[in-house]
Amino acid sequence: MPKIQLSNFLVWINMTKKNIPVRWLANYSALTFALLLLSTPAHIVSAQDNIQVLTWFKFTDARNSLYHHISNEAYNLLEGRKERVSQVKTAAQWQERQQEIKQTMWNIIGPFPQKTPLNARITGRLKKKGFSVENLIYESLPGFYVTASLFIPDNASKPAPAILFCSGHSTDAYRKESYQLPLLNLVKKGFIVLAIDPLGQGERLQYFNSETGVSDVGSSTKEHSYPSVQVALIGQSIARYFIWDGIRGIDYLISRKEVDPERIGVHGLSGGGTQTAYISALDDRVAASAPACYITGYRRLMESIGVQDGEQNLYHGIARGIDHTDFVVARAPKPTLIMATTGDFFNIQGVYESYSEIKKTYDILGKPENIKLVEDDYGHGYTRKNREAMYAFFQEYLNLPGHIQEEPVEYLTGEELQKTVTGQLSTSIKNAETVFTLNKKEAEKYLDRLQLARQNPEQHLKNVVASAKQLSGFTEPSLSDKPVFTGRMIKDHFTIESYFIKGEGDYAVPFLIYIPERTNGSGIIYLHPEGKNAVNENEIKRYIEQGFTLLIPDLAGTGELGNSSLRGDAYINNVSYNLLFSALLIGRSIVGIQTADVIKLSRQLKQRKTIKDVQGISIENMSPTLLHAAAFDSVISQVTLVRPYASYQSFLDNRFYDTNLVHSLVPGALTAYDLVDLAATIAPRKLVIADLRDANGEKVKELGKNFSVVMDAYNNYRAKEQLKIQPSIN
């Protein structure tokens, strides 16, 4: 559809109003007001009175309500898991649980294709005192390159034990001196060490900007989290790439004649501890594993600092019965050393609790000596005590006797460890795959399946509603809850009443009701991404003048229930990805939580004596919430979407996206539906879409082919006049 001027569009509406079919006339007001809103320049928008509802002492922590609700659900799930684990008592039962854990993890991260040639090539060699270094590149997947360095001690036995060294969060990866110190000490003690650049670190930045020389999205944790939401949309975890890189790293190690394939160890700290735990759980070739400053427990993690960056949060992990403990239990009774510090943000009490559960497994399997815990009084990081415990552990269990004392080392420079021509894969190898490109290809099978399903619209749209409920984590709201009245303000020609009502969880949803002197019998539930006090006052007055009753809430994560203090290491452009990851872990979404509350509020509005029908209006990234609510409950008779983004698919089609949209995503959605499918389920109810945007914030000038599912649905009901889509408004 071509782009037209707003003024011309409004003239057309007014000129043709008398010729519009009667049943479409109700659309006129909503569409007109939507377009008037779009025409109001941002710099002259005046907000309404800043009305606070949750002023009671009970609600002093209201802004963290969403996080508390999600974490409380997580605690309940974890308690259920704990109860199930307590019933596992025999060796046979533990072995059965181990297989269950591994299968669950593979279901979450996989499936992977058959192993392809590594195509490893050495790009540089250097000789240092006592050891040599081979800088190399291999392909963990076709065209997906891993940069690494192989450290070979001069005194290595033949064949020698080898360690896969997984770096923690640092842009420099293992080039960082705090990582080189244990790495080079392992080499000095006779271990061959393969150190790899994790995804988004070292020479593998996924969003490297050649002009600035840094990542466009920020630190290494943000390099992990930013693409995580794109991967999550197809129901997968970015951890799959970290795990596979490590598994293929072990493939490379055992391909070397210098390496004893029966004596493979894995070690890493922090994010490297995460990789160590994952890889060691899933690769049976790992003889000894030493994760550092990572293993704790989800409960203590969520109670303290909250869940962290993308790869550390497996898709529906907690919902599927996974806790940190399981990453070690899965490999029992193989030797494992848990390295911890008492001042770590990965809480030490969680370490103790997890170790206790893990120890029972090793005891029952007859190898209590194979599980060890070392701790030191320090913050997040290495201590000499812990490092020397790690050296001793690998010496014992990889059968390489020697002294455990740490030695001083001569650090290597970044230039000495450089593998690529430019220092980054993205500017050194043309058309190298990234997580974005691989995920886009992986998504094709789901999108093709979705297109095929759309060919049978009747069955497809039934499935869409069921799938959307499941994938969003929607729970039916209680309709027996009564609102609490907190105040009234008398204005010229209208009244404002303030209320709160119990939300889906143990939190209150504040809302305002604007009541005109003369009602037209229609109510509007109005959703703004910044909450009730951000709505344009002039727009409210326009609706009031037309006789509409407005209900404007602060949904979870907005207004008085927004600005959570949870920031985490995935706080990007003032958006807490950690909140989304928390919901993802328990099989929920922020959209699903908000949807239940929208339905409850819509029904509250409908119950008012003066209201005959309820319409819904959403602004920008609140559109997915309104679409889900209207698809799940017919109480909303008309839907108007103002500046919505067109599809979840556009997140996969665009390398960059608007971070403000993150909380409106439903992880896993694209395995079964997109926003256009939800819109189609609304037919034959009235639907107005004005000023479509892409996931990157760009205006959509023409409707894509996927919008045909919406148009076809309205045509099938012979209700095309009930649908109005205006892609781009100037």
N, C-alpha and C positions, 0 to 999 in steps of 0.2 A: 504494500500500500504506500503511495507516495506521501511525502512529508508536506503538510500544509500549515499555513499560518493559523495560530490560535484565534485571532480576531475574525478571520474568514470563516473558521469552523463554527464559532459562536453565532455569526450572522446567519450561516446556513441553518443551524438549529432553530433559531428564532423564526426565520422565514418559513420553514417547513413544519413548525410545530403543529399547525392546524391540520396538516395532512398526515401526521403520524398516526398509526393505528392506536386505538384507545388503550389496549393492553400494554403498549410501550410507553405511554405518556408518563407513567410512574418513574421511568428511567430519566426523564428530562431533568428533574431537579438535581438528582445525584450526579449526573454527568456534567451538568452546567456548573455545579459547585466544585466538582473535581477539576474542571478546566479553569475555573476562576482561581482556584488555589494554585494551579500550575502557573498562572499568569502573574502571580504576586511575587515581585522580586524579593529575594531573601533579605535584602538590607532594609526593607520597610515592614517586615513582619513584626507585629507586636504580640508578645505573649500575653496570655490571660493572667489574672491574679494567681500568685504563687500560693496555692492552697495545699497545705500539708494535712494529711488525714491521720497518719500513724504517729501522733504526738504522745501517745500513752507511754509510760515507762516500759511497759511490756514489749514495745516495739523498738527499743533503742538500738537493736542490731538488725533492723529490717533490711538494710542494704545487702546483707549477706544471706538473706532468706533462701535464695535459690541454691547457693552452695550448701547450706545446712540441710536443705531438703534432699538434695542429691546424695550428700554424704551419709545422711541417715538411712536412706535406702540401701546404700552400699554396705553400711554396717549390718543391716538386717540380712543381706545376701551373704556376707562374710560369716555371720553367726550360723546361718544355715549350712554353709560349707564346713565350718568347724564341727558342727554336729555330725555331718556325714562322715568326715574324716575320723571322728572319734570311734566310729563303728568299724574302722579298718584295723584289724588286730593281728591277723596271721600273715606270714610271708607271702602266701598265695594271693591274699587280698591286696597286699601292698603292690605286688607285681601287676595285678590287674589294674590298680589305680595308676601305676606308672604308665601303662599303655594308654589309659584313658586320658591322662595329662598330655602325652605326646600327640595323640590323635586330635585332641582339642586344639593344641597349639598349631598343628599342621593345618587344621580346618580354618583357623583364624588367619594364618599368614600365607597359606598356599592357595592353590597348588602351584608348584614350580614345574617348568618343562624338564625334559630329560637334560642331563648335563651335556653341555656343548664344549667344543675345544676351548681351552684356556687361552690359546694363542699368546702365551707369555713371551715377552721379549725384554731382554736386559738393555737398558738405555744408558747405563753407566756403571763403572766399577771404580772403587778406590780402596787403597790399602792403608790401614791404620795399625798402630802398634798393638799387636796381639790378635788382630782380627781383620777381616776384609768385609766390604759392603758391596752388594749388588743391588742397584736401583732398577726397578722393573715395573712393568705394567702388564696386567692380565685382564681377561674379560670374564666376569662372573656370569654374565648373560651376553648374547651376541651384541656387540657394539656398546656394551656397558662396561666401562673401563675402571679398574681398581689400581691405584698407584700404591706402591709398596717398596720396602727395602728389606733385603735379606742379609742378616748379620751372621757371618760364619767365623767362629773362633779358630785361631791357628792350632790350638791344642784339642780340637774336637775329636772325640772318639769316632770310630767308623764302624757302623753308622752311629749317629749321635741323636740324643733326644732333642726335640724341637718345641718351641713355644710360639703360639700365635699371640701376638701382643696387640690388644685392642685399646686404642687411645680413648681417653675421656674427652669431655667437651672442651675443645680449644681449637681456634682457627688454625693453629700451627700443627695440630695433631701430635704425633710422637716426636716432632722436632722440639717441642717444649722441653726445657731442661728438667722439669720435675718428672717427666716421663722418660727422658733419656737416662736419668740416673739409674732406675731399676732395670731398664732395658739393657744398658751396657754392662751392668753388674751381672746379669744373667749370662751375657756373652762371655765375660771374663771367667765365669765359672764353668764354661764349656758347653753351654746350650746354644744351639742354632735358634735364632729368633727371626720370625717374619713379622714385621710391623706394617700394618696397613692403614691407609687413610680411610677413616669412616666416611660415609656419605656426608657431604656438606662440610667437610673439613680438609685441611691440607690443600692438595691440588685438585680436589673434587667438589669445589663450590658449585652448587646447582644454579645459583642466581648471580654468578660473577659478572661484574660490570667492568669491562676492559678500560673504560675511561676513568673511573674512580679507583680501580684496583681493589675494590672490596665488594662484598655481597650487597645486592639491592635490598635484601630483606633483613640483614643484620647478622647477629652472632651465630655461632654454630647451632645452638639450640633452636634458634628461629629458622635456620636452614633446614632443620628437621621438621619443625612444627608446621611451617607454611605449606609445604606440599602434602602434609599428613591429611589435611581436610579433603584434598582432592582425591587421595587414595581411599579415604574413608567413605566417600560417596558411592563407591562400588563394593562396600562391605569388606574392605581389606585393611591391613595395617602396614604402615611404612616399615615396620620392623622386618618385614619379609626381605627387604633389600639388604639390611644390615646382616641378617642371619645368613642369607645366601652368599654374600661377599665373604663372610668368615668361613663358611663350609667350603667354598671354592678355594679359599686361601689354604685350608688344610689339604685339599686336593693337590695344590701346587707343592706344598711341603713334602708330601709323600711321593711326589714325582721325582724329587731330588734324591740321587743316590747317596748323598751325605746324611740323609735323615732316616732314622729308625721309625717306621710307621706304627710300631707298637708303643712308642714312647712320645706321645703328643700331649702337650699341655696348652691351656688357654688361660690368659690373665689380662685383666684390665681394671681400671679404677673409674668410678663415677659412671659416665655414659659407657665407658669401656667395661665397667662391671656389669652393666645391663647386657651388652653384647656377649660377654663371657658367660653369663647365666643362660641366655637364650641358646647360644651355639652349643654349650656343653650339655644342655638338656636334650638337644635334638640330634647331635652327631655322636654316634656310639664310638667313634674312633678317638674321642677325647679321653685320655687315660687319667689325667689329673686337671683339676679346674680350681682357679683361685679368683673369684669375683671380689672386688674391693669397693667399699663405700657405696653399696647399692642395696644388697639384700636387707630388707626390713619387713614390713607388712603393710598392705594397703590401708588397713584401719589406722595405724599409727601415722602413716604418711598423710592421709587425708585429715587427720586430727591436727597435724602440726603445720606443714607448709603446703599441703595439697599435692596432687599428682603433677608430674613434671612434663617434659617435652614429648613430642609426638610418638617416637618409637618406643617409649616406655609405657605406653597405654595401648594394650592389645584390644582390638575391636571386640567389644562385649566380653572382655576378659573376666571381670568379676561376675557378670551374669552367667558365664559359662563355668563358674566354679574354680577359677584360677586365682592364686595368690602367690606372692614372692616365694614362699616356701616350696611351691610346686616345681620351680625351676631347678632346685637342687634335688628334691625327692625323685624327680623323673630320671636322674642318673644314678641313684643309689643302687648298690653300695660302692660305686667308684669313688676314689679319693677326691675330696673337696675341702678347700680351706676358705672359710668365710672371713674376710678381713674387714674390721670395723673400727670406728673411732667414737668415743663417748660424746663428743661435741658435734657430731655430724648432723646435718639436717635430715639425713636418712636415719630416723630416730633409733637410738641404741636399744630402747625398750622393745621396739619391734624386732630388732635383731635377736635379742634374747628369746622372745616368744617364738620366733620362727625357728631358731636353732633348737629349741626344746622339741618342737614337732618333728623337725628333720632328724634329730638324734634318735627318736623312737623308731623311725624307719630303719636307720642303720643298725640299731640294736636288734630289731626283729629279723633283719636280713643277715645277721651274724657278723657284721663288720663295724663294730662301734669305733674302732681305731681309725677308720677311714674318713670320719667327719671331724673337722677341727674348726675352732674359732679362736682368732687372735684379735685383741683389741688394745687400743692405746688412747691416752687422754689427749685428744687433739680435735680440730675441726674437720671439715671435709677435705681429705687429702691423705697423702702418704706420711708415715713416720718411719724413722730408721728401724724401730722395733718391728713394725708390721712388714716392712720390706724384707728384713732378715728372716722373719718367720716364713715369708713367701719363698725365699731362696731355699731355705731348709726343707720346706714342703716339697718343692719340685725335685730337689736333690734326693729325697727319700723315695718318693713315689714314681719318679722317672729313672730311678736307679743310676744316679750320677753323684757319687760321694764327693765331698769336698768341704771346705770351710764355709761358714755362713756369713762371716764378717763382710760388711760392705766396704768397698774400696772407692777411692776417688776416681773420677773419670774425666776424660777430655771430651768436652761436648762437640758435636758436629754442627756445622752451620747449615742453614736452610739451603744454601747453594750446593753444598756437598751432597745433600739428600734429595735434590731436585730430580724428578723423573721426566718431566715434560720440557719441551722447548721453551715455552713461555712461562712456566710455573703454574699453569692451570690447564686441565684437560679441555675445557670448553673453548679455549683459544688456540689449542695445540693440535687437536684432532677434529677434522671437519666431520660434522653430522654425528658426533658422539651422542649416544643415548643419555637421557637424564631421567629422573623419576617422573617428571612431567610427561615426556614422550612415551616412556614405557607404560605409564598408567593410562595414557590416552589409547594406546594400542590394546591394553588389557580390557579397557572399558568397551571396546568395539563389540565384543561378543554379547555383553549385556544390552547395549544399545540396539544391536541387530535383533536380539530376542524381544526387546520392547517394541520395535517396529513391527515385528511379526505378530505380536499379541494385539496390536492396534487394528489389525485387519479383521478381527472379530470383536467389534466394539462392545456389544452387549455383555459378553462374558468378561472382556478385558476390564471394563469400568467397574464391574462387581469386584473383580480381583484387586483393582487399584485401591478401593476403599479398605478392604481387608488387609492388604499389604501395607498400606500407609499407616493404619492403626498399629500394626505389629512393629514395623520398622521405626516409627517415631516414638515407640514406647508409650503410646497413648493409653490412659486408663479412664474409664467412664467416671465422670464427676458425680459427686453426691449432690442431688437436687433438693435435699432436705435442709441444707444449711440456710440459715437466715442472716440477712445483712444486719450490721450494727450501725445505727444512725449516729453520726457524730456532730452534725451541725447544719445550719441553713444560712444562706446569704440572699438577701432580697436585692435584685437589680432592676433596672428599667425594663419592664415588659417580660422579665423572666426571673426564675428563682434557681439558685444553685444549692443542691443538697449533697452532703458528703457522707460516705459510708465506707465500711470495710466488710469483707466477707471471708470466711475461711477458704483458703486456696486448696489446691490438690493435696498439699502436705500440711505440716504444722507451721503455716505462715498465713498472714492476712493479706488480701488483695484490696488496696484502697481504690476507690473510684468516686467520680463526681457525676451527678445527674443534673443536666440543664433542662429546666421545665418551662416551656413558653406559656404566656398568658392564655393563648389560644392554640390548642393542639390540632394537628391534622390527622392524628391517630397513628402516626408512624414514629417508631423509635430507631435510633441509629447507635450501634456500638462502634466507637471510633478508636482505632489503634494507631498510636504514634510511637515510633522507635525510641523516643526520649521521654515518653510518658505524658500524663494528662496536662501538665503545666507547660508543655512545649507547643501545644496546639495554637494556631493563629487565632487570636481573639476576634478579628474581623470575620473569619470564616465561621466561627461559632455563632456570631450574631446573624449571619446570613441564614444559617439553618434555623435559628430561633425564629427569625422573621417569617419563615415559611411554615412554622408550626411544628417542626420536628423536635422530639425529645431526644437529647443526646446523653449517652452513657460513655464516659471516657475513663478508662482504668489505667493504673500502673501495673502492667503484667510483670511476672517474675523476670528480673533482669533489667527493668526499665523504671524511670522515675524514682519514687521512694524505695522501690525494691531493686534499684540498680546501683552502679558504681561500687561493686563488690571490692573489698580490700584484697581479695585473692588476685594476685598479679602473676606470680610464678615466672618460670624462665621462658614461657611462651606468651609473653605479653607483647603483642605486636600492634603498633599504631593505636595504643590505648584500648586494645581489645584483648580480653583474657581468653586465649585459646584453652587455657587450663580448665576453665569452666565447661567448655564443650567436651574436652577429653574426659572430665569427671563423669558427665552424663553418658558419654560413649561407653565407658567401662561397664556401666550397669545396664546397658541395653536401652537407654533412654535418649531423648533429645530435648533441648530447650524448647523447640517448637512443640513437641508433644505435650510437655508440661503446660505451656501457655495455652494450647488448644483446649485442654480440659477446662481451664479457667474461663476462656472466652465463651464456651458453650454454657457454663454455669451462669455467667453474667448475662448472656443473651436471653436465657430463660427467665432470669430475674426481671429483665426489662419487659419481656413479654407478659409477665404476670401483673404488671401495673394496669389498673382499670382503664386508663385512657389509651393504651397501646394495643393496636390491632395487628401490626406486623413489625418485624425487626429487620433492619437493613444493616449491613456491615460495610465500613470504609476503613481501608488500611493505607498507610503511607510507607512507601519504600520497602525496607526490609521486614516490615510486619506483614507483608502480603502472604508469605508462605503460611504463617499462623492462621490468618483469616481463611485462606483457601482450605486448609486442613479442617478448620472448624465447620465451614459450610459444607464440606464433603461428608463430614461425620454426622452432622445434625441438620435437619431441614428447618429448624426454627429461624435460621437466617434466610430471609426470602429474597434478598438482593445483595449482590456483592459488587463493590466498587474498589478497584485497585489503582492507586495513584503512584506513579513512578515505580512500579514493581520491576524486579529483574525477571527476565524472560524464562529462565530455566536453570535447573541444577546442572544440566549438561554444559552450559556455558562456562562453568568452573573448570571443566576438563578441556574445553576448547581453547581457553585463554591461559597462557602461562602465568599471567598476573591477574589478580582479582581484587575487588574491594574488600578489605579486611572487615569493614563494618557489617558485612553480610554473614560472617561466620556463624553467629549464633542462630541464624535462620535456616541452617542446613540440617538435613536429616541424614545421618550416616547410613549408608546402605540403600538409600532411596532409589538410585539408578539401577539397582538390580530388579526393580519391579515397576517403577513409575517415575514421572517427572511432574513438574508443576502444571504443565498443560493437561496432563491426564486428570489431575485433581480438578482443574477448571472445567473439563468436560463432564465430570460427574455432577456439576451444579445444574446443568441443563434439565428442564427448561426454565429454571429460575433466571432472573435478570442478572446479567454479568456485564460490567463496564470495566474496561482496561484502558488506562490513559497514560501515555508517555512511557513506553517500555524501555528498560535499560538492559544492558548486558552485565555479566558478573564483574566486569572490569569498570563498570560505571558509564560506559559509552551508550549513547542513544541507539536504539534499534530502529533503523530506518524502514526496514521491510520485514514482514513476518516470515519466519522460517517455515519449512515444510511441516514441522511438528505441530504447528498451530492448526493444521487441518483436522486433527483429532477433536479440537474444540468446535470448529465450524461444522464438522460432520455431525457431532452430537446434537447441536441445535437444529441443524437441517432435518435430522431424523425425527425430532419432536415437532417439526414444522414451526419452529419458534426462532427463526434467525433474527427476527426483529428484536428479540430479547437480548441479543448479543451486540455489543458495540466495542470494537477494538480500534484505538487510535494509536499506532506505534510511536510516532514522534510528534511532539508539539513544540513549535517555536515560541 
